[in-house]
């Protein structure tokens, strides 16, 4: 998760949908909850989960 958030923070423009996570059939979010999330990180996480839920 920390690496994913770093990659998303550096991406300009933001990938839509998040290309790294969109292609994977299974997405494992490791180290989730080991640190508090910023508003931007919460937003990115929500977008990823919402997009995958729709598929």
mmCIF entry with sequence, helices, sheets and N, C-alpha, C, O atoms, coordinates in Angstrom:
data_MODEL
# 
_entry.id   MODEL 
# 
_entity.id                         1 
_entity.type                       polymer 
_entity.pdbx_number_of_molecules   1 
# 
_entity_poly.entity_id                      1 
_entity_poly.type                           'polypeptide(L)' 
_entity_poly.nstd_linkage                   no 
_entity_poly.nstd_monomer                   no 
_entity_poly.pdbx_seq_one_letter_code       
;(UNK)(UNK)(UNK)(UNK)(UNK)(UNK)(UNK)(UNK)(UNK)(UNK)(UNK)(UNK)(UNK)(UNK)(UNK)(UNK)
(UNK)(UNK)(UNK)(UNK)(UNK)(UNK)(UNK)(UNK)(UNK)(UNK)(UNK)(UNK)(UNK)(UNK)(UNK)(UNK)
(UNK)(UNK)(UNK)(UNK)(UNK)(UNK)(UNK)(UNK)(UNK)(UNK)(UNK)(UNK)(UNK)(UNK)(UNK)(UNK)
(UNK)(UNK)(UNK)(UNK)(UNK)(UNK)(UNK)
;
_entity_poly.pdbx_seq_one_letter_code_can   XXXXXXXXXXXXXXXXXXXXXXXXXXXXXXXXXXXXXXXXXXXXXXXXXXXXXXX 
_entity_poly.pdbx_strand_id                 A 
# 
loop_
_entity_poly_seq.entity_id 
_entity_poly_seq.num 
_entity_poly_seq.mon_id 
_entity_poly_seq.hetero 
1 1  UNK n 
1 2  UNK n 
1 3  UNK n 
1 4  UNK n 
1 5  UNK n 
1 6  UNK n 
1 7  UNK n 
1 8  UNK n 
1 9  UNK n 
1 10 UNK n 
1 11 UNK n 
1 12 UNK n 
1 13 UNK n 
1 14 UNK n 
1 15 UNK n 
1 16 UNK n 
1 17 UNK n 
1 18 UNK n 
1 19 UNK n 
1 20 UNK n 
1 21 UNK n 
1 22 UNK n 
1 23 UNK n 
1 24 UNK n 
1 25 UNK n 
1 26 UNK n 
1 27 UNK n 
1 28 UNK n 
1 29 UNK n 
1 30 UNK n 
1 31 UNK n 
1 32 UNK n 
1 33 UNK n 
1 34 UNK n 
1 35 UNK n 
1 36 UNK n 
1 37 UNK n 
1 38 UNK n 
1 39 UNK n 
1 40 UNK n 
1 41 UNK n 
1 42 UNK n 
1 43 UNK n 
1 44 UNK n 
1 45 UNK n 
1 46 UNK n 
1 47 UNK n 
1 48 UNK n 
1 49 UNK n 
1 50 UNK n 
1 51 UNK n 
1 52 UNK n 
1 53 UNK n 
1 54 UNK n 
1 55 UNK n 
# 
_struct_asym.id          A 
_struct_asym.entity_id   1 
# 
loop_
_struct_conf.conf_type_id 
_struct_conf.id 
_struct_conf.pdbx_PDB_helix_id 
_struct_conf.beg_label_comp_id 
_struct_conf.beg_label_asym_id 
_struct_conf.beg_label_seq_id 
_struct_conf.pdbx_beg_PDB_ins_code 
_struct_conf.end_label_comp_id 
_struct_conf.end_label_asym_id 
_struct_conf.end_label_seq_id 
_struct_conf.pdbx_end_PDB_ins_code 
_struct_conf.beg_auth_comp_id 
_struct_conf.beg_auth_asym_id 
_struct_conf.beg_auth_seq_id 
_struct_conf.end_auth_comp_id 
_struct_conf.end_auth_asym_id 
_struct_conf.end_auth_seq_id 
_struct_conf.pdbx_PDB_helix_class 
_struct_conf.details 
_struct_conf.pdbx_PDB_helix_length 
HELX_P HELX_P1 AA1 UNK A 2  ? UNK A 10 ? UNK A 2  UNK A 10 1 ? 9  
HELX_P HELX_P2 AA2 UNK A 19 ? UNK A 22 ? UNK A 19 UNK A 22 1 ? 4  
HELX_P HELX_P3 AA3 UNK A 39 ? UNK A 54 ? UNK A 39 UNK A 54 1 ? 16 
# 
_struct_conf_type.id          HELX_P 
_struct_conf_type.criteria    ? 
_struct_conf_type.reference   ? 
# 
loop_
_atom_site.group_PDB 
_atom_site.id 
_atom_site.type_symbol 
_atom_site.label_atom_id 
_atom_site.label_alt_id 
_atom_site.label_comp_id 
_atom_site.label_asym_id 
_atom_site.label_entity_id 
_atom_site.label_seq_id 
_atom_site.pdbx_PDB_ins_code 
_atom_site.Cartn_x 
_atom_site.Cartn_y 
_atom_site.Cartn_z 
_atom_site.occupancy 
_atom_site.B_iso_or_equiv 
_atom_site.pdbx_formal_charge 
_atom_site.auth_seq_id 
_atom_site.auth_comp_id 
_atom_site.auth_asym_id 
_atom_site.auth_atom_id 
_atom_site.pdbx_PDB_model_num 
ATOM 1   N N  . UNK A 1 1  ? 0.802   -1.182  0.000   1.00 0.00 ? 1  UNK A N  1 
ATOM 2   C CA . UNK A 1 1  ? 0.000   0.000   0.000   1.00 0.00 ? 1  UNK A CA 1 
ATOM 3   C C  . UNK A 1 1  ? 0.859   1.266   0.000   1.00 0.00 ? 1  UNK A C  1 
ATOM 4   O O  . UNK A 1 1  ? 0.596   2.167   -0.797  1.00 0.00 ? 1  UNK A O  1 
ATOM 5   N N  . UNK A 1 2  ? 1.869   1.371   0.857   1.00 0.00 ? 2  UNK A N  1 
ATOM 6   C CA . UNK A 1 2  ? 2.658   2.606   0.827   1.00 0.00 ? 2  UNK A CA 1 
ATOM 7   C C  . UNK A 1 2  ? 3.265   2.870   -0.555  1.00 0.00 ? 2  UNK A C  1 
ATOM 8   O O  . UNK A 1 2  ? 3.284   4.011   -1.015  1.00 0.00 ? 2  UNK A O  1 
ATOM 9   N N  . UNK A 1 3  ? 3.752   1.835   -1.204  1.00 0.00 ? 3  UNK A N  1 
ATOM 10  C CA . UNK A 1 3  ? 4.357   2.003   -2.537  1.00 0.00 ? 3  UNK A CA 1 
ATOM 11  C C  . UNK A 1 3  ? 3.303   2.436   -3.554  1.00 0.00 ? 3  UNK A C  1 
ATOM 12  O O  . UNK A 1 3  ? 3.571   3.291   -4.397  1.00 0.00 ? 3  UNK A O  1 
ATOM 13  N N  . UNK A 1 4  ? 2.114   1.855   -3.479  1.00 0.00 ? 4  UNK A N  1 
ATOM 14  C CA . UNK A 1 4  ? 1.031   2.236   -4.375  1.00 0.00 ? 4  UNK A CA 1 
ATOM 15  C C  . UNK A 1 4  ? 0.681   3.702   -4.190  1.00 0.00 ? 4  UNK A C  1 
ATOM 16  O O  . UNK A 1 4  ? 0.503   4.422   -5.174  1.00 0.00 ? 4  UNK A O  1 
ATOM 17  N N  . UNK A 1 5  ? 0.579   4.158   -2.947  1.00 0.00 ? 5  UNK A N  1 
ATOM 18  C CA . UNK A 1 5  ? 0.251   5.555   -2.694  1.00 0.00 ? 5  UNK A CA 1 
ATOM 19  C C  . UNK A 1 5  ? 1.352   6.492   -3.173  1.00 0.00 ? 5  UNK A C  1 
ATOM 20  O O  . UNK A 1 5  ? 1.069   7.582   -3.670  1.00 0.00 ? 5  UNK A O  1 
ATOM 21  N N  . UNK A 1 6  ? 2.602   6.072   -3.025  1.00 0.00 ? 6  UNK A N  1 
ATOM 22  C CA . UNK A 1 6  ? 3.707   6.888   -3.538  1.00 0.00 ? 6  UNK A CA 1 
ATOM 23  C C  . UNK A 1 6  ? 3.608   7.024   -5.058  1.00 0.00 ? 6  UNK A C  1 
ATOM 24  O O  . UNK A 1 6  ? 3.767   8.116   -5.604  1.00 0.00 ? 6  UNK A O  1 
ATOM 25  N N  . UNK A 1 7  ? 3.344   5.909   -5.729  1.00 0.00 ? 7  UNK A N  1 
ATOM 26  C CA . UNK A 1 7  ? 3.220   5.936   -7.193  1.00 0.00 ? 7  UNK A CA 1 
ATOM 27  C C  . UNK A 1 7  ? 2.058   6.811   -7.639  1.00 0.00 ? 7  UNK A C  1 
ATOM 28  O O  . UNK A 1 7  ? 2.180   7.566   -8.604  1.00 0.00 ? 7  UNK A O  1 
ATOM 29  N N  . UNK A 1 8  ? 0.941   6.713   -6.945  1.00 0.00 ? 8  UNK A N  1 
ATOM 30  C CA . UNK A 1 8  ? -0.224  7.524   -7.310  1.00 0.00 ? 8  UNK A CA 1 
ATOM 31  C C  . UNK A 1 8  ? 0.018   9.003   -7.057  1.00 0.00 ? 8  UNK A C  1 
ATOM 32  O O  . UNK A 1 8  ? -0.440  9.849   -7.825  1.00 0.00 ? 8  UNK A O  1 
ATOM 33  N N  . UNK A 1 9  ? 0.739   9.322   -5.982  1.00 0.00 ? 9  UNK A N  1 
ATOM 34  C CA . UNK A 1 9  ? 1.021   10.723  -5.670  1.00 0.00 ? 9  UNK A CA 1 
ATOM 35  C C  . UNK A 1 9  ? 1.928   11.354  -6.719  1.00 0.00 ? 9  UNK A C  1 
ATOM 36  O O  . UNK A 1 9  ? 1.821   12.547  -7.000  1.00 0.00 ? 9  UNK A O  1 
ATOM 37  N N  . UNK A 1 10 ? 2.821   10.553  -7.299  1.00 0.00 ? 10 UNK A N  1 
ATOM 38  C CA . UNK A 1 10 ? 3.757   11.065  -8.297  1.00 0.00 ? 10 UNK A CA 1 
ATOM 39  C C  . UNK A 1 10 ? 3.176   11.091  -9.699  1.00 0.00 ? 10 UNK A C  1 
ATOM 40  O O  . UNK A 1 10 ? 3.698   11.791  -10.567 1.00 0.00 ? 10 UNK A O  1 
ATOM 41  N N  . UNK A 1 11 ? 2.110   10.346  -9.940  1.00 0.00 ? 11 UNK A N  1 
ATOM 42  C CA . UNK A 1 11 ? 1.526   10.243  -11.281 1.00 0.00 ? 11 UNK A CA 1 
ATOM 43  C C  . UNK A 1 11 ? 0.825   11.550  -11.655 1.00 0.00 ? 11 UNK A C  1 
ATOM 44  O O  . UNK A 1 11 ? -0.043  12.031  -10.926 1.00 0.00 ? 11 UNK A O  1 
ATOM 45  N N  . UNK A 1 12 ? 1.204   12.103  -12.774 1.00 0.00 ? 12 UNK A N  1 
ATOM 46  C CA . UNK A 1 12 ? 0.560   13.310  -13.315 1.00 0.00 ? 12 UNK A CA 1 
ATOM 47  C C  . UNK A 1 12 ? 0.344   13.108  -14.782 1.00 0.00 ? 12 UNK A C  1 
ATOM 48  O O  . UNK A 1 12 ? 1.341   12.925  -15.479 1.00 0.00 ? 12 UNK A O  1 
ATOM 49  N N  . UNK A 1 13 ? -0.818  13.121  -15.320 1.00 0.00 ? 13 UNK A N  1 
ATOM 50  C CA . UNK A 1 13 ? -2.084  13.109  -14.578 1.00 0.00 ? 13 UNK A CA 1 
ATOM 51  C C  . UNK A 1 13 ? -2.316  11.748  -13.942 1.00 0.00 ? 13 UNK A C  1 
ATOM 52  O O  . UNK A 1 13 ? -1.648  10.769  -14.274 1.00 0.00 ? 13 UNK A O  1 
ATOM 53  N N  . UNK A 1 14 ? -3.262  11.704  -13.033 1.00 0.00 ? 14 UNK A N  1 
ATOM 54  C CA . UNK A 1 14 ? -3.555  10.439  -12.372 1.00 0.00 ? 14 UNK A CA 1 
ATOM 55  C C  . UNK A 1 14 ? -4.066  9.439   -13.390 1.00 0.00 ? 14 UNK A C  1 
ATOM 56  O O  . UNK A 1 14 ? -4.876  9.785   -14.249 1.00 0.00 ? 14 UNK A O  1 
ATOM 57  N N  . UNK A 1 15 ? -3.601  8.203   -13.302 1.00 0.00 ? 15 UNK A N  1 
ATOM 58  C CA . UNK A 1 15 ? -4.086  7.183   -14.226 1.00 0.00 ? 15 UNK A CA 1 
ATOM 59  C C  . UNK A 1 15 ? -5.572  6.925   -14.001 1.00 0.00 ? 15 UNK A C  1 
ATOM 60  O O  . UNK A 1 15 ? -6.018  6.783   -12.862 1.00 0.00 ? 15 UNK A O  1 
ATOM 61  N N  . UNK A 1 16 ? -6.334  6.864   -15.089 1.00 0.00 ? 16 UNK A N  1 
ATOM 62  C CA . UNK A 1 16 ? -7.774  6.652   -14.967 1.00 0.00 ? 16 UNK A CA 1 
ATOM 63  C C  . UNK A 1 16 ? -8.208  5.578   -15.927 1.00 0.00 ? 16 UNK A C  1 
ATOM 64  O O  . UNK A 1 16 ? -8.069  5.793   -17.131 1.00 0.00 ? 16 UNK A O  1 
ATOM 65  N N  . UNK A 1 17 ? -8.720  4.446   -15.508 1.00 0.00 ? 17 UNK A N  1 
ATOM 66  C CA . UNK A 1 17 ? -8.621  3.992   -14.121 1.00 0.00 ? 17 UNK A CA 1 
ATOM 67  C C  . UNK A 1 17 ? -7.179  3.659   -13.783 1.00 0.00 ? 17 UNK A C  1 
ATOM 68  O O  . UNK A 1 17 ? -6.333  3.615   -14.677 1.00 0.00 ? 17 UNK A O  1 
ATOM 69  N N  . UNK A 1 18 ? -6.890  3.430   -12.549 1.00 0.00 ? 18 UNK A N  1 
ATOM 70  C CA . UNK A 1 18 ? -5.512  3.190   -12.129 1.00 0.00 ? 18 UNK A CA 1 
ATOM 71  C C  . UNK A 1 18 ? -4.987  1.972   -12.872 1.00 0.00 ? 18 UNK A C  1 
ATOM 72  O O  . UNK A 1 18 ? -5.379  0.842   -12.582 1.00 0.00 ? 18 UNK A O  1 
ATOM 73  N N  . UNK A 1 19 ? -4.118  2.202   -13.810 1.00 0.00 ? 19 UNK A N  1 
ATOM 74  C CA . UNK A 1 19 ? -3.689  1.145   -14.729 1.00 0.00 ? 19 UNK A CA 1 
ATOM 75  C C  . UNK A 1 19 ? -3.018  -0.025  -14.029 1.00 0.00 ? 19 UNK A C  1 
ATOM 76  O O  . UNK A 1 19 ? -3.209  -1.175  -14.424 1.00 0.00 ? 19 UNK A O  1 
ATOM 77  N N  . UNK A 1 20 ? -2.234  0.255   -12.995 1.00 0.00 ? 20 UNK A N  1 
ATOM 78  C CA . UNK A 1 20 ? -1.548  -0.842  -12.318 1.00 0.00 ? 20 UNK A CA 1 
ATOM 79  C C  . UNK A 1 20 ? -2.541  -1.817  -11.691 1.00 0.00 ? 20 UNK A C  1 
ATOM 80  O O  . UNK A 1 20 ? -2.326  -3.029  -11.717 1.00 0.00 ? 20 UNK A O  1 
ATOM 81  N N  . UNK A 1 21 ? -3.606  -1.299  -11.140 1.00 0.00 ? 21 UNK A N  1 
ATOM 82  C CA . UNK A 1 21 ? -4.550  -2.141  -10.412 1.00 0.00 ? 21 UNK A CA 1 
ATOM 83  C C  . UNK A 1 21 ? -5.688  -2.622  -11.299 1.00 0.00 ? 21 UNK A C  1 
ATOM 84  O O  . UNK A 1 21 ? -6.346  -3.612  -10.977 1.00 0.00 ? 21 UNK A O  1 
ATOM 85  N N  . UNK A 1 22 ? -5.926  -1.947  -12.391 1.00 0.00 ? 22 UNK A N  1 
ATOM 86  C CA . UNK A 1 22 ? -7.077  -2.270  -13.238 1.00 0.00 ? 22 UNK A CA 1 
ATOM 87  C C  . UNK A 1 22 ? -6.899  -3.607  -13.958 1.00 0.00 ? 22 UNK A C  1 
ATOM 88  O O  . UNK A 1 22 ? -7.867  -4.349  -14.128 1.00 0.00 ? 22 UNK A O  1 
ATOM 89  N N  . UNK A 1 23 ? -5.680  -3.919  -14.381 1.00 0.00 ? 23 UNK A N  1 
ATOM 90  C CA . UNK A 1 23 ? -5.436  -5.128  -15.164 1.00 0.00 ? 23 UNK A CA 1 
ATOM 91  C C  . UNK A 1 23 ? -5.400  -6.395  -14.322 1.00 0.00 ? 23 UNK A C  1 
ATOM 92  O O  . UNK A 1 23 ? -5.664  -7.478  -14.844 1.00 0.00 ? 23 UNK A O  1 
ATOM 93  N N  . UNK A 1 24 ? -5.088  -6.295  -13.056 1.00 0.00 ? 24 UNK A N  1 
ATOM 94  C CA . UNK A 1 24 ? -4.942  -7.481  -12.204 1.00 0.00 ? 24 UNK A CA 1 
ATOM 95  C C  . UNK A 1 24 ? -6.299  -8.095  -11.888 1.00 0.00 ? 24 UNK A C  1 
ATOM 96  O O  . UNK A 1 24 ? -7.259  -7.386  -11.586 1.00 0.00 ? 24 UNK A O  1 
ATOM 97  N N  . UNK A 1 25 ? -6.366  -9.419  -11.960 1.00 0.00 ? 25 UNK A N  1 
ATOM 98  C CA . UNK A 1 25 ? -7.606  -10.095 -11.595 1.00 0.00 ? 25 UNK A CA 1 
ATOM 99  C C  . UNK A 1 25 ? -7.817  -10.094 -10.087 1.00 0.00 ? 25 UNK A C  1 
ATOM 100 O O  . UNK A 1 25 ? -8.948  -10.020 -9.607  1.00 0.00 ? 25 UNK A O  1 
ATOM 101 N N  . UNK A 1 26 ? -6.732  -10.178 -9.357  1.00 0.00 ? 26 UNK A N  1 
ATOM 102 C CA . UNK A 1 26 ? -6.783  -10.189 -7.901  1.00 0.00 ? 26 UNK A CA 1 
ATOM 103 C C  . UNK A 1 26 ? -5.881  -9.077  -7.388  1.00 0.00 ? 26 UNK A C  1 
ATOM 104 O O  . UNK A 1 26 ? -4.717  -8.987  -7.777  1.00 0.00 ? 26 UNK A O  1 
ATOM 105 N N  . UNK A 1 27 ? -6.408  -8.246  -6.530  1.00 0.00 ? 27 UNK A N  1 
ATOM 106 C CA . UNK A 1 27 ? -5.627  -7.155  -5.960  1.00 0.00 ? 27 UNK A CA 1 
ATOM 107 C C  . UNK A 1 27 ? -5.479  -7.399  -4.463  1.00 0.00 ? 27 UNK A C  1 
ATOM 108 O O  . UNK A 1 27 ? -6.466  -7.443  -3.728  1.00 0.00 ? 27 UNK A O  1 
ATOM 109 N N  . UNK A 1 28 ? -4.248  -7.555  -4.027  1.00 0.00 ? 28 UNK A N  1 
ATOM 110 C CA . UNK A 1 28 ? -3.957  -7.768  -2.609  1.00 0.00 ? 28 UNK A CA 1 
ATOM 111 C C  . UNK A 1 28 ? -3.376  -6.471  -2.062  1.00 0.00 ? 28 UNK A C  1 
ATOM 112 O O  . UNK A 1 28 ? -2.343  -5.992  -2.531  1.00 0.00 ? 28 UNK A O  1 
ATOM 113 N N  . UNK A 1 29 ? -4.047  -5.914  -1.074  1.00 0.00 ? 29 UNK A N  1 
ATOM 114 C CA . UNK A 1 29 ? -3.597  -4.665  -0.456  1.00 0.00 ? 29 UNK A CA 1 
ATOM 115 C C  . UNK A 1 29 ? -2.845  -5.014  0.822   1.00 0.00 ? 29 UNK A C  1 
ATOM 116 O O  . UNK A 1 29 ? -3.443  -5.157  1.888   1.00 0.00 ? 29 UNK A O  1 
ATOM 117 N N  . UNK A 1 30 ? -1.532  -5.150  0.702   1.00 0.00 ? 30 UNK A N  1 
ATOM 118 C CA . UNK A 1 30 ? -0.676  -5.530  1.819   1.00 0.00 ? 30 UNK A CA 1 
ATOM 119 C C  . UNK A 1 30 ? -0.290  -4.289  2.613   1.00 0.00 ? 30 UNK A C  1 
ATOM 120 O O  . UNK A 1 30 ? -0.236  -3.188  2.066   1.00 0.00 ? 30 UNK A O  1 
ATOM 121 N N  . UNK A 1 31 ? -0.028  -4.465  3.879   1.00 0.00 ? 31 UNK A N  1 
ATOM 122 C CA . UNK A 1 31 ? 0.350   -3.381  4.787   1.00 0.00 ? 31 UNK A CA 1 
ATOM 123 C C  . UNK A 1 31 ? -0.750  -2.329  4.902   1.00 0.00 ? 31 UNK A C  1 
ATOM 124 O O  . UNK A 1 31 ? -0.473  -1.155  5.146   1.00 0.00 ? 31 UNK A O  1 
ATOM 125 N N  . UNK A 1 32 ? -1.984  -2.752  4.727   1.00 0.00 ? 32 UNK A N  1 
ATOM 126 C CA . UNK A 1 32 ? -3.105  -1.839  4.853   1.00 0.00 ? 32 UNK A CA 1 
ATOM 127 C C  . UNK A 1 32 ? -3.366  -1.586  6.337   1.00 0.00 ? 32 UNK A C  1 
ATOM 128 O O  . UNK A 1 32 ? -3.488  -2.526  7.123   1.00 0.00 ? 32 UNK A O  1 
ATOM 129 N N  . UNK A 1 33 ? -3.447  -0.346  6.700   1.00 0.00 ? 33 UNK A N  1 
ATOM 130 C CA . UNK A 1 33 ? -3.727  0.008   8.087   1.00 0.00 ? 33 UNK A CA 1 
ATOM 131 C C  . UNK A 1 33 ? -2.497  0.115   8.968   1.00 0.00 ? 33 UNK A C  1 
ATOM 132 O O  . UNK A 1 33 ? -2.624  0.286   10.181  1.00 0.00 ? 33 UNK A O  1 
ATOM 133 N N  . UNK A 1 34 ? -1.305  0.018   8.386   1.00 0.00 ? 34 UNK A N  1 
ATOM 134 C CA . UNK A 1 34 ? -0.100  0.138   9.206   1.00 0.00 ? 34 UNK A CA 1 
ATOM 135 C C  . UNK A 1 34 ? 0.261   1.594   9.474   1.00 0.00 ? 34 UNK A C  1 
ATOM 136 O O  . UNK A 1 34 ? 1.069   1.888   10.356  1.00 0.00 ? 34 UNK A O  1 
ATOM 137 N N  . UNK A 1 35 ? -0.339  2.502   8.712   1.00 0.00 ? 35 UNK A N  1 
ATOM 138 C CA . UNK A 1 35 ? -0.140  3.930   8.952   1.00 0.00 ? 35 UNK A CA 1 
ATOM 139 C C  . UNK A 1 35 ? -1.430  4.661   8.602   1.00 0.00 ? 35 UNK A C  1 
ATOM 140 O O  . UNK A 1 35 ? -2.248  4.148   7.838   1.00 0.00 ? 35 UNK A O  1 
ATOM 141 N N  . UNK A 1 36 ? -1.612  5.834   9.147   1.00 0.00 ? 36 UNK A N  1 
ATOM 142 C CA . UNK A 1 36 ? -2.834  6.583   8.854   1.00 0.00 ? 36 UNK A CA 1 
ATOM 143 C C  . UNK A 1 36 ? -2.755  7.160   7.443   1.00 0.00 ? 36 UNK A C  1 
ATOM 144 O O  . UNK A 1 36 ? -1.672  7.459   6.940   1.00 0.00 ? 36 UNK A O  1 
ATOM 145 N N  . UNK A 1 37 ? -3.915  7.312   6.816   1.00 0.00 ? 37 UNK A N  1 
ATOM 146 C CA . UNK A 1 37 ? -3.990  7.777   5.435   1.00 0.00 ? 37 UNK A CA 1 
ATOM 147 C C  . UNK A 1 37 ? -4.317  9.263   5.375   1.00 0.00 ? 37 UNK A C  1 
ATOM 148 O O  . UNK A 1 37 ? -5.070  9.788   6.195   1.00 0.00 ? 37 UNK A O  1 
ATOM 149 N N  . UNK A 1 38 ? -3.738  9.918   4.394   1.00 0.00 ? 38 UNK A N  1 
ATOM 150 C CA . UNK A 1 38 ? -4.095  11.314  4.138   1.00 0.00 ? 38 UNK A CA 1 
ATOM 151 C C  . UNK A 1 38 ? -5.418  11.344  3.388   1.00 0.00 ? 38 UNK A C  1 
ATOM 152 O O  . UNK A 1 38 ? -5.903  10.305  2.939   1.00 0.00 ? 38 UNK A O  1 
ATOM 153 N N  . UNK A 1 39 ? -5.993  12.507  3.253   1.00 0.00 ? 39 UNK A N  1 
ATOM 154 C CA . UNK A 1 39 ? -7.238  12.632  2.489   1.00 0.00 ? 39 UNK A CA 1 
ATOM 155 C C  . UNK A 1 39 ? -7.047  12.178  1.049   1.00 0.00 ? 39 UNK A C  1 
ATOM 156 O O  . UNK A 1 39 ? -7.915  11.516  0.480   1.00 0.00 ? 39 UNK A O  1 
ATOM 157 N N  . UNK A 1 40 ? -5.909  12.535  0.463   1.00 0.00 ? 40 UNK A N  1 
ATOM 158 C CA . UNK A 1 40 ? -5.626  12.139  -0.919  1.00 0.00 ? 40 UNK A CA 1 
ATOM 159 C C  . UNK A 1 40 ? -5.495  10.620  -1.030  1.00 0.00 ? 40 UNK A C  1 
ATOM 160 O O  . UNK A 1 40 ? -5.997  10.031  -1.988  1.00 0.00 ? 40 UNK A O  1 
ATOM 161 N N  . UNK A 1 41 ? -4.838  9.984   -0.081  1.00 0.00 ? 41 UNK A N  1 
ATOM 162 C CA . UNK A 1 41 ? -4.682  8.539   -0.102  1.00 0.00 ? 41 UNK A CA 1 
ATOM 163 C C  . UNK A 1 41 ? -6.020  7.834   0.081   1.00 0.00 ? 41 UNK A C  1 
ATOM 164 O O  . UNK A 1 41 ? -6.287  6.829   -0.578  1.00 0.00 ? 41 UNK A O  1 
ATOM 165 N N  . UNK A 1 42 ? -6.859  8.350   0.968   1.00 0.00 ? 42 UNK A N  1 
ATOM 166 C CA . UNK A 1 42 ? -8.202  7.780   1.145   1.00 0.00 ? 42 UNK A CA 1 
ATOM 167 C C  . UNK A 1 42 ? -9.006  7.885   -0.138  1.00 0.00 ? 42 UNK A C  1 
ATOM 168 O O  . UNK A 1 42 ? -9.722  6.955   -0.509  1.00 0.00 ? 42 UNK A O  1 
ATOM 169 N N  . UNK A 1 43 ? -8.885  9.020   -0.814  1.00 0.00 ? 43 UNK A N  1 
ATOM 170 C CA . UNK A 1 43 ? -9.585  9.228   -2.075  1.00 0.00 ? 43 UNK A CA 1 
ATOM 171 C C  . UNK A 1 43 ? -9.127  8.206   -3.119  1.00 0.00 ? 43 UNK A C  1 
ATOM 172 O O  . UNK A 1 43 ? -9.956  7.593   -3.792  1.00 0.00 ? 43 UNK A O  1 
ATOM 173 N N  . UNK A 1 44 ? -7.806  8.021   -3.255  1.00 0.00 ? 44 UNK A N  1 
ATOM 174 C CA . UNK A 1 44 ? -7.281  7.050   -4.218  1.00 0.00 ? 44 UNK A CA 1 
ATOM 175 C C  . UNK A 1 44 ? -7.737  5.632   -3.886  1.00 0.00 ? 44 UNK A C  1 
ATOM 176 O O  . UNK A 1 44 ? -8.134  4.879   -4.776  1.00 0.00 ? 44 UNK A O  1 
ATOM 177 N N  . UNK A 1 45 ? -7.680  5.273   -2.617  1.00 0.00 ? 45 UNK A N  1 
ATOM 178 C CA . UNK A 1 45 ? -8.107  3.940   -2.208  1.00 0.00 ? 45 UNK A CA 1 
ATOM 179 C C  . UNK A 1 45 ? -9.583  3.732   -2.523  1.00 0.00 ? 45 UNK A C  1 
ATOM 180 O O  . UNK A 1 45 ? -9.963  2.676   -3.028  1.00 0.00 ? 45 UNK A O  1 
ATOM 181 N N  . UNK A 1 46 ? -10.408 4.715   -2.233  1.00 0.00 ? 46 UNK A N  1 
ATOM 182 C CA . UNK A 1 46 ? -11.835 4.619   -2.543  1.00 0.00 ? 46 UNK A CA 1 
ATOM 183 C C  . UNK A 1 46 ? -12.050 4.440   -4.042  1.00 0.00 ? 46 UNK A C  1 
ATOM 184 O O  . UNK A 1 46 ? -12.865 3.613   -4.451  1.00 0.00 ? 46 UNK A O  1 
ATOM 185 N N  . UNK A 1 47 ? -11.331 5.203   -4.869  1.00 0.00 ? 47 UNK A N  1 
ATOM 186 C CA . UNK A 1 47 ? -11.471 5.063   -6.319  1.00 0.00 ? 47 UNK A CA 1 
ATOM 187 C C  . UNK A 1 47 ? -11.101 3.666   -6.793  1.00 0.00 ? 47 UNK A C  1 
ATOM 188 O O  . UNK A 1 47 ? -11.795 3.088   -7.630  1.00 0.00 ? 47 UNK A O  1 
ATOM 189 N N  . UNK A 1 48 ? -10.022 3.127   -6.269  1.00 0.00 ? 48 UNK A N  1 
ATOM 190 C CA . UNK A 1 48 ? -9.586  1.787   -6.663  1.00 0.00 ? 48 UNK A CA 1 
ATOM 191 C C  . UNK A 1 48 ? -10.623 0.745   -6.283  1.00 0.00 ? 48 UNK A C  1 
ATOM 192 O O  . UNK A 1 48 ? -11.005 -0.089  -7.104  1.00 0.00 ? 48 UNK A O  1 
ATOM 193 N N  . UNK A 1 49 ? -11.078 0.793   -5.039  1.00 0.00 ? 49 UNK A N  1 
ATOM 194 C CA . UNK A 1 49 ? -12.060 -0.189  -4.572  1.00 0.00 ? 49 UNK A CA 1 
ATOM 195 C C  . UNK A 1 49 ? -13.371 -0.037  -5.332  1.00 0.00 ? 49 UNK A C  1 
ATOM 196 O O  . UNK A 1 49 ? -13.968 -1.036  -5.734  1.00 0.00 ? 49 UNK A O  1 
ATOM 197 N N  . UNK A 1 50 ? -13.821 1.175   -5.531  1.00 0.00 ? 50 UNK A N  1 
ATOM 198 C CA . UNK A 1 50 ? -15.075 1.406   -6.244  1.00 0.00 ? 50 UNK A CA 1 
ATOM 199 C C  . UNK A 1 50 ? -15.002 0.902   -7.688  1.00 0.00 ? 50 UNK A C  1 
ATOM 200 O O  . UNK A 1 50 ? -15.941 0.268   -8.168  1.00 0.00 ? 50 UNK A O  1 
ATOM 201 N N  . UNK A 1 51 ? -13.902 1.178   -8.377  1.00 0.00 ? 51 UNK A N  1 
ATOM 202 C CA . UNK A 1 51 ? -13.738 0.725   -9.749  1.00 0.00 ? 51 UNK A CA 1 
ATOM 203 C C  . UNK A 1 51 ? -13.750 -0.795  -9.843  1.00 0.00 ? 51 UNK A C  1 
ATOM 204 O O  . UNK A 1 51 ? -14.388 -1.366  -10.728 1.00 0.00 ? 51 UNK A O  1 
ATOM 205 N N  . UNK A 1 52 ? -13.050 -1.438  -8.938  1.00 0.00 ? 52 UNK A N  1 
ATOM 206 C CA . UNK A 1 52 ? -12.997 -2.900  -8.943  1.00 0.00 ? 52 UNK A CA 1 
ATOM 207 C C  . UNK A 1 52 ? -14.356 -3.491  -8.575  1.00 0.00 ? 52 UNK A C  1 
ATOM 208 O O  . UNK A 1 52 ? -14.735 -4.541  -9.095  1.00 0.00 ? 52 UNK A O  1 
ATOM 209 N N  . UNK A 1 53 ? -15.078 -2.837  -7.697  1.00 0.00 ? 53 UNK A N  1 
ATOM 210 C CA . UNK A 1 53 ? -16.413 -3.334  -7.315  1.00 0.00 ? 53 UNK A CA 1 
ATOM 211 C C  . UNK A 1 53 ? -17.370 -3.284  -8.510  1.00 0.00 ? 53 UNK A C  1 
ATOM 212 O O  . UNK A 1 53 ? -18.184 -4.188  -8.702  1.00 0.00 ? 53 UNK A O  1 
ATOM 213 N N  . UNK A 1 54 ? -17.263 -2.225  -9.305  1.00 0.00 ? 54 UNK A N  1 
ATOM 214 C CA . UNK A 1 54 ? -18.130 -2.097  -10.480 1.00 0.00 ? 54 UNK A CA 1 
ATOM 215 C C  . UNK A 1 54 ? -17.857 -3.189  -11.511 1.00 0.00 ? 54 UNK A C  1 
ATOM 216 O O  . UNK A 1 54 ? -18.760 -3.611  -12.234 1.00 0.00 ? 54 UNK A O  1 
ATOM 217 N N  . UNK A 1 55 ? -16.601 -3.644  -11.574 1.00 0.00 ? 55 UNK A N  1 
ATOM 218 C CA . UNK A 1 55 ? -16.271 -4.712  -12.533 1.00 0.00 ? 55 UNK A CA 1 
ATOM 219 C C  . UNK A 1 55 ? -16.720 -6.032  -11.973 1.00 0.00 ? 55 UNK A C  1 
ATOM 220 O O  . UNK A 1 55 ? -16.542 -7.068  -12.614 1.00 0.00 ? 55 UNK A O  1 
# 
